Amino acid sequence: MSEMSAASTLTKKGEKTRQHLLSVAEEVFGVKGYFNASIVDITQQAKVAQGTFYNYFPSKQAIFEELVRNMSHSFRSEIREAIKSASSFEESQRIGFRTFFSYVKSHRNLYSIVQQVVLVDEELYRWYYDRLASGYIKGLEEAIGKEEIQKYDTETIAYCLMGISQFLGMRWVYWEDEHVPDHVLEDAIAFIFNGLKK
């Protein structure tokens, strides 16, 4: 039985335990790192028996992979929901950036965990960014279709936008544990839509 189908047959209590293990794993992997962390670290902090862990995940790598996929899905879903109210592509970018920064403020370990993925599972690392890029590409294609922005290669622009949001979040949220200042966000949006030329 696959992990996905196994998860779908869990009781409410079982799903609660599974989510608790993932939440604790986020903290353990974020602080100790994948290679220094152990299943014992997770079970002790989660206050569950080691055998309970194996009822939900077959290995340390399995829970790590599930954690990365869950975090990716979680913040992308929040962004999709938040930008529904946007009346323009520019507004959707402003809302999307702000939503991402808010998410990483409450999930600071996302940064350290994603950096570790490239060493643990390069295919998962690429999946993480491919999934993120696909959402950007869809929005860019819609904006081009509405003639809100110029026609550029959408994958190129998607990765540029991802880089901006990633490093602004790292600079203020991850390094300083602060919110990204409003003027920083507005400068980033102005740069995206107006460029460097006068």
N, C-alpha and C positions, 0 to 999 in steps of 0.2 A: 504493500500500500504506500503511495507517495505521501510526502509530508503534507501536501496541500489537501489530499483527500482525507488524511488522518486528522488534520486540523478541523475539517468540516464536520467530523463526526464527534467532536469533543462536547462534553456537557458544559453547561455554563460555568460550573466550578472548574472544570478542566481548562477551559479557555482562559479563565481568570488566572489560573496558575501559570499557564503558558505565557500569557502577556506579562505577568510578574517576572518570570525568568528573563524574558527579553528586555524588560526595563532595567533589571539588575545588570544584565550583560552589557547594556549600553554604558553603564557607569564603570563596570570592571574593565571592559576593553578600552574605554576612553582614558582611564587613569593609568592602568597597568600596561596596556598594549597587548595586542593579540598573543605574541610569543611568550610574554611573561605571565599572562593570565592563565588560570586553569579552571577546569570544571568545578573543582573544590572551592575555589574563590567565589564562583558564581553561586553555588549551592549554599555555602556558609552565609554569604551576604543575603541571599534570598530566604534563608532559614527553612530550607527544604532538604530532604534526604537526597543523597546522590542518586539513588535508584529512581527517585521522582523525576530528576532531570532526564534520565534516559527514556522515560515514558513519553517525552515530548521531542527530544532531539538525540540523534544517534551519536553525535560527536561535538567537540568544541567548534570545528569548522562549520558544522551544520547550523548551529545557533548564530554564529557570526554572519554567515551568509543570509540567514533569515532576517537578522537584525538590519543589515544593510538594505535589503529589499524593502523591509517594512518602513524604514526611515525615508527611503527614496519615495515610496508610494505616499507616505503621510504628508511630507511637505509639498509634493507636487499636487496632491489633492487639495490642500489648503490654498495653494496659489490659484488653482483652477477655479475654486469656489469664490475666492476673493475678487478675481478680475471679472467675474460675471457682471458686476455693476459698472464696469468701465465703459465710457461712451466713446473712447478713441483708443488707438493703439498706444499713443504716448501715455495716456492715463493708465492703461493696463500695465505698462512697464513700471510706472511709478508705484502702483499698487502691488505688483508682483515682487518688486525689489523689497518694498517695505514688509510684505508678508514673509518673505524669505528671511530677512534680518530678524524679524520677530520670532520665527521658528527657531533659528539657531541660537537666539538669546536664551531660549528655554531648553535647547538641546545642544549645548556647546560642544559636547563630545562628538557631534557629527563630523567636525573638522578632523580631529585626530583619528577617528575610525576610518573615514574615507581615505586619508593618507596611508593608512596601513593596508588597505585593500589591495593596492598594487603589488605588495609583497606577498600577500596571502593567496590571492586569486586574480590574476591579471584579466581573465575573461569577465569576472564579476565587476572589476574596476571599469572596464570598457562598457559593460552593460549599464552601469550606473550613469555614466555620462551620455551614452547613446539615448537612454530614456529621457534624460533631462533635455538634451538637444532636440529631441523629437517634438516636445511641447513648444519650444521656442520656434522651431521651423514652421509648425502649423500656424502659430500666431503671425509670423512674418509673411507667410504665403497669403493669409487672409488680408493683412494690411496692404500688401502689394496689389492684391485684387481690387481693393477699395481705393487704390491710388493714394493711400495715406503716407507711404514711404516710397523711395526709389527702388527700382528693381536691381537687387544685388543677389549674389549667390547666398541663399538662405542658410545653408549649413555654416558658411564662413561667419556670417553675422551672428548666428546662434551661439557659436563658440566664443565670439568676442563678448557678447552680452553675458554669457555664463562666467567668463573671466572677470568682468567688472563686478558682478554681484558676489562672486566667490571671494575676491581679494578685498573688497570693501568690508565684507562681513568678517573676514579674518583680521583685518587691521583694527577694527573697533570692537567687534563682539568677542572674538576668540582671544585676541591678545590683551585687550583692555577690559573685557567684561562690561562694556558699555553699549548703549544704543548707538546706531549709526546716526550722527547729527543730521538734522534736516537739511542744513546747507550743503552737506556733503552729498546727500541724495539728489538734491536739486542741481548741483554742479554736474553730477554724473548724468542725469537726464538731459541737461543742456548740452553736454558733450556728445551724447548719443545722437541727439536730434539736430544739433547745429554744427558739430565738428569743431576743429581747432582754428580754422581760417576765420579772419574777420569779415 
